[in-house]
Amino acid sequence: MDDSVFHRLYDEYHDDLFHFLIYLVGNRTDAEDLSHEVYIRVMRSYKHFRGQSSEKTWLFAIAKNVAIDHFRKKAVRAKYNDVHFDWETETLPADDRLPEQWVAYNEEKSELYRCLNRCTGDQKLVITLRYLQQLSIKETATILEWTESKVKTTQHRALQKLKQLMNAPSNERGESDE
Amino acid sequence: MSKHYEEKDLEQLLQSMPTVKDNRSKEDLLRSLQGDERMRGQPPKKPKSKLPLWIALAAAVILAILSPSIIANMTGKEQADQKSESEAESYMSETKLKLQEESSDEANKFTMDRALIGKYALYEADLKQFVPFRLGLVSEDALSVPVSILIPKPRVSSDLKTTTPTSLQLYEQYVESIDEESYHFTSYHPYDATFEEQQDILTMRINDIESYSGSSAMSEIFSTTLEQTFYGYKELIMLNNEGKPVEFAQAGVITEPFALNSELNRYAYYTYSYHDHYYVAPSFGAKYSTVEQALDAMREKPNDFYDTVIPEGVTFTLEMDQSRVTVLFDEELDLNDYTLDEAYRLIEGLNLTVNNFGMELQLSNIKQGTWQKFDFRRPLPKAVSANPIRFNDIAE
């Protein structure tokens, strides 16, 4: 393993990578495991990186796939209990244990995060990449392997959904405060 | 909260969400990565120019010995030249194989048995020594992986008084001896059922149908493992423990027999990477109407659980006649550009796919006329089953 490659990638991207993963999976343990998995895949395939996209979008595309595999595996196991999961239309079976920093947080942002967990997988990915990671439409499209048009429409639907949820009375949001 | 949010408000809130940091240090993460087998166990791809010195010398010696015979035959005995070259190539391939096997780590414990023709498929010529006990093993991902557990013929002969047992006889004799968890698979077998066979009809009396049919995923696993385990039968009749047709939660009462086409399952085979081992397996047991459809599907990675056996950048066209499929690589394929494992999966994944449509496979436009034990100048031998593994618990 080329340690120098790891050091450089870590220094440049790790904070963003971890931030991305923890918002997707909602708990620190899973985010740690998934970030390990991302580095494994990145280090094993680094020599094949041809620079057709930026290094960051390439790395985030791998992270996206690692996260999708994580959710699919959880859903496959849940299938034994006859829970059907569709990535594109259903909410992520996210863990609602929030990172501990959030205890210090204001209620408004905690509520927004809970609402984000009630968006579909696609919507949550777009919101996380566009707003939490501050990536462009083009970069988001590259990472997700979508058209830019799909990114825009998914983003629009996600914001509509968040607006609907945040504006609903608290007893209609479907999940009690924890 | 009484505040009303517009999209702009939400965008601002989202952009100001807290940053969550990783509590681990960079050194902790690095140590964890260095300790991961996958970072240590990856066999290096050896470009020809970087062969270790002793192999280069051995190859030079071999060629020096063979050269006079090559020169002497330069009057035009092409076949002798080809034979000499292919002998040298075959020798070099075998020495590379030796090097890779010796350098592979514990994750390769299912390393090819060098007595076998292939690595991911079993062939008729292999059946001189072994009887394959076929089994659909269930992974932690709830996917069925077809394996062929190799039981030495003398052992089968001693246990079952025949060297040509039915798959039911093999199942009933050996399934309890299989420790699925030692291979990282779930403990799925044996089926909670009793079986009877009458020529090419198998009857299965299931004790607790709920455990196999409670959800569509469970039913899919159940049917896929059955068709990957029991071969040599035309159909399977499923009854409950009262002798009546079973009722599946998803499909209702099953009045029609379940077709078993184990020789002709019409799968497309993909790479399944599981616990640092590779297998070839159909993606979610999917079947195709024609061999062309199956081969076309194999050009792409089907989903995040499986990968194509076709290396990136390799393309091919198909030529068909009644009994043979020719896969013609668009650019000359040099198998030395890939690891041994990748090359085997390409060849044998394609062969298993074509064979399970009842056809034979010819590969065309490969640089090597022969490679390992394959001769690409003629159709490949028929693959009998997939993923041969030694059954360590059975003494030879």
Boltz contact constraints between the chains, C-beta under 6 A:
constraints:
  - contact:
      token1: [A, 1]
      token2: [B, 39]
      max_distance: 6.0
  - contact:
      token1: [A, 10]
      token2: [B, 26]
      max_distance: 6.0
  - contact:
      token1: [A, 18]
      token2: [B, 22]
      max_distance: 6.0
  - contact:
      token1: [A, 19]
      token2: [B, 19]
      max_distance: 6.0
  - contact:
      token1: [A, 19]
      token2: [B, 20]
      max_distance: 6.0
  - contact:
      token1: [A, 22]
      token2: [B, 20]
      max_distance: 6.0
  - contact:
      token1: [A, 36]
      token2: [B, 32]
      max_distance: 6.0
  - contact:
      token1: [A, 39]
      token2: [B, 33]
      max_distance: 6.0
  - contact:
      token1: [A, 40]
      token2: [B, 38]
      max_distance: 6.0
  - contact:
      token1: [A, 68]
      token2: [B, 304]
      max_distance: 6.0
  - contact:
      token1: [A, 69]
      token2: [B, 304]
      max_distance: 6.0
  - contact:
      token1: [A, 76]
      token2: [B, 141]
      max_distance: 6.0
  - contact:
      token1: [A, 76]
      token2: [B, 142]
      max_distance: 6.0
  - contact:
      token1: [A, 79]
      token2: [B, 215]
      max_distance: 6.0
  - contact:
      token1: [A, 79]
      token2: [B, 217]
      max_distance: 6.0
  - contact:
      token1: [A, 82]
      token2: [B, 215]
      max_distance: 6.0
  - contact:
      token1: [A, 99]
      token2: [B, 20]
      max_distance: 6.0
  - contact:
      token1: [A, 101]
      token2: [B, 18]
      max_distance: 6.0
  - contact:
      token1: [A, 101]
      token2: [B, 20]
      max_distance: 6.0
  - contact:
      token1: [A, 109]
      token2: [B, 17]
      max_distance: 6.0
  - contact:
      token1: [A, 112]
      token2: [B, 13]
      max_distance: 6.0
  - contact:
      token1: [A, 131]
      token2: [B, 14]
      max_distance: 6.0
  - contact:
      token1: [A, 131]
      token2: [B, 15]
      max_distance: 6.0
  - contact:
      token1: [A, 132]
      token2: [B, 17]
      max_distance: 6.0
  - contact:
      token1: [A, 159]
      token2: [B, 7]
      max_distance: 6.0
  - contact:
      token1: [A, 159]
      token2: [B, 10]
      max_distance: 6.0
  - contact:
      token1: [A, 162]
      token2: [B, 10]
      max_distance: 6.0
  - contact:
      token1: [A, 163]
      token2: [B, 5]
      max_distance: 6.0
  - contact:
      token1: [A, 166]
      token2: [B, 5]
      max_distance: 6.0
  - contact:
      token1: [A, 167]
      token2: [B, 4]
      max_distance: 6.0
  - contact:
      token1: [A, 167]
      token2: [B, 5]
      max_distance: 6.0
